Amino acid sequence: MPVKPDSRFANLSVRQVTAPDGTTRQVISLRLVRPAAGERLARHRVKQGETIDLLAQHFYGDEGLWWRILDANPLIYPLDIAPGDLLDIPAAGPATRITRSRSF
C-alpha cells in the first residue's frame, strides 16, 4: 500500500491486521500527535456558522482539504469546533497545490 509523500497519511506506519472474518489486510496507523509545525498561513477565530469544511474552502479553495487544518491543531473532532475557538491555518503545502497532468 504505497502512500504518496504529499498525502496526509505520509510517514504513518502501515500495519497488518486480522479482520473479524479471519482475512488479513493492511491499514494505516492513526496519527496520535500532530505533525511538526510548518509555516502558518493565519490564525483564525471561528465565527458562528463556520465549519471546518467552509474554512478549508475559504483558505485553500477546496473544502476537501479540511484535514489540513485539523492536522495543524491539537487533536479535536471536526464537529467539536465552536465559535471562539482559535485555529492555526497552515500554509498551502503540496497537497493543496493544483498540478496539471498536461502542459498547454
Buried (B, 14 or more C-beta within 10 A) or exposed (E): EEEEEEEBEEEBEEEEEEEEEEEEEEEBEEBEEEEEEEEEBEEBEBEEEBBBBEBBBEBBEBBEBBBBBBBBBEEEEEEEBEEEBEBBBBEBBEBBEEEEEEEE
